[in-house]
Amino acid sequence: MRLIIDGDGSPVKEEVISLGEKYQLSVLIVTSIDHYTHKQEPAFVHFIYVDKGMDRADYEIVKLLKSGDILITQDYGLASLALPKGARVFHHSGQEYKKETIDILLNKRYMSAQMRKAGKKTKGPKSFTKKDRENFFATLDKVLEESDG
């Protein structure tokens, strides 16, 4: 099992790294070369940088995913591609994406895009809060503890 982060804009990298250390799991952060960093991370943290371009990181993640991996992303489309590969997928708010509900989320995204094309305003994502961060950490910690035991 690996912890894989869709790294472009993820606000929970540090939490995932902390849990990776606690459970002795490899952490893989896939991100655009635009987000290159010289920051020193522990040896169990690996970066994969992809070229600029829409969905490049997503394609790389799908290619790398294995059954049993845990993916952290806010992208419904990526989640829908990861679930059939046997990965568990979590939003950075702590919500787990499920095969049973991903189509509903994708449909909502599609409908919002159609409304925007028609010139109507739609709500954007909610602001990421301290409570979201705490919920994410507690949820992932519980999932990892259960799979470790």
C-alpha positions in Angstrom: 0.0 0.0 0.0 1.2 3.5 -0.9 -0.2 6.9 -0.2 -0.5 8.8 -3.4 -1.3 12.5 -3.5 -2.6 14.4 -6.5 -0.2 17.2 -5.6 -1.3 20.2 -7.5 -3.0 22.3 -4.9 -3.4 19.6 -2.3 -3.7 21.3 1.2 -3.0 18.0 3.1 0.5 17.0 2.0 2.0 17.4 5.5 -0.8 15.4 7.1 -0.3 12.5 4.6 3.5 12.6 5.1 2.9 12.5 8.9 0.7 9.4 8.5 3.1 7.8 6.1 5.8 8.1 8.7 3.5 6.8 11.5 2.5 3.7 9.4 5.8 3.3 7.6 4.2 3.7 4.2 5.7 5.2 1.0 4.2 8.6 0.0 4.2 9.5 -3.6 3.3 13.1 -4.7 2.5 13.5 -8.3 2.5 17.2 -9.4 3.3 19.5 -12.3 6.8 20.7 -12.8 5.3 24.1 -12.1 5.3 23.0 -8.4 8.9 21.8 -8.3 10.4 22.1 -4.8 13.9 21.8 -3.3 12.4 21.2 0.1 14.0 18.2 1.8 11.5 15.5 2.6 12.1 12.2 4.4 13.3 9.2 2.3 9.9 7.6 2.2 8.5 10.6 0.3 8.9 10.6 -3.5 8.0 13.2 -6.0 7.0 12.6 -9.6 7.0 15.7 -11.7 5.0 15.9 -14.9 5.0 18.4 -17.8 2.6 21.3 -17.7 -0.7 20.6 -19.2 -4.3 19.8 -18.2 -4.7 16.3 -16.6 -1.0 15.3 -17.0 -0.7 14.5 -13.3 -4.0 12.6 -13.4 -2.8 10.4 -16.3 0.5 9.6 -14.5 -1.4 8.8 -11.3 -3.8 6.4 -13.1 -0.7 4.7 -14.7 1.0 4.2 -11.4 -2.0 3.2 -9.2 -2.1 -0.3 -7.9 -4.9 -2.1 -6.0 -4.7 -1.3 -2.4 -3.1 2.2 -2.8 -4.8 5.2 -1.2 -5.2 8.3 -3.4 -5.9 11.7 -2.1 -7.5 14.0 -4.7 -10.3 16.6 -5.0 -10.8 15.6 -8.7 -13.9 13.5 -9.3 -12.8 12.5 -12.7 -9.5 11.1 -11.4 -11.4 9.4 -8.5 -13.7 7.7 -11.1 -10.6 6.3 -12.9 -8.9 5.2 -9.7 -11.8 3.3 -8.1 -11.9 0.5 -10.7 -8.2 -0.1 -10.2 -8.9 -1.1 -6.6 -7.6 2.1 -4.9 -9.3 3.8 -2.1 -9.8 7.4 -2.8 -10.3 10.3 -0.4 -11.0 14.0 -0.8 -8.9 16.3 1.3 -11.9 17.0 3.5 -11.9 13.3 4.6 -14.8 12.2 2.3 -14.2 8.8 0.7 -15.2 8.5 -2.9 -17.2 5.3 -3.5 -18.1 3.4 -6.7 -21.8 3.7 -5.6 -21.7 7.5 -5.6 -19.1 8.7 -8.0 -21.5 8.9 -10.9 -23.7 11.3 -8.9 -20.7 13.5 -8.3 -19.6 13.4 -11.9 -23.1 14.2 -13.1 -23.3 17.3 -10.7 -19.9 18.4 -12.1 -21.2 18.1 -15.7 -24.5 19.9 -14.9 -22.5 22.8 -13.3 -20.3 23.0 -16.4 -23.4 23.1 -18.6 -24.9 25.9 -16.5 -21.6 27.9 -16.7 -21.6 27.5 -20.5 -25.1 28.9 -20.5 -23.9 32.0 -18.6 -25.3 31.0 -15.2 -23.3 31.3 -12.0 -22.6 28.2 -10.0 -21.2 27.8 -6.5 -17.5 27.1 -6.3 -15.9 24.7 -3.8 -16.2 25.6 -0.1 -13.2 27.1 1.6 -10.9 24.5 3.2 -11.1 24.8 6.9 -9.2 23.7 10.0 -12.1 21.3 10.7 -11.7 19.8 7.2 -8.0 19.3 7.9 -8.7 17.6 11.2 -11.5 15.4 9.7 -9.2 14.4 6.9 -6.4 13.4 9.3 -8.7 11.5 11.7 -10.4 9.7 8.8 -7.2 8.6 7.1 -5.5 7.7 10.4 -8.5 5.4 11.2 -8.4 3.8 7.8 -4.7 3.1 8.1 -5.0 1.8 11.6 -7.7 -0.6 10.5 -5.7 -1.8 7.6 -2.5 -2.1 9.7 -4.1 -4.4 12.3 
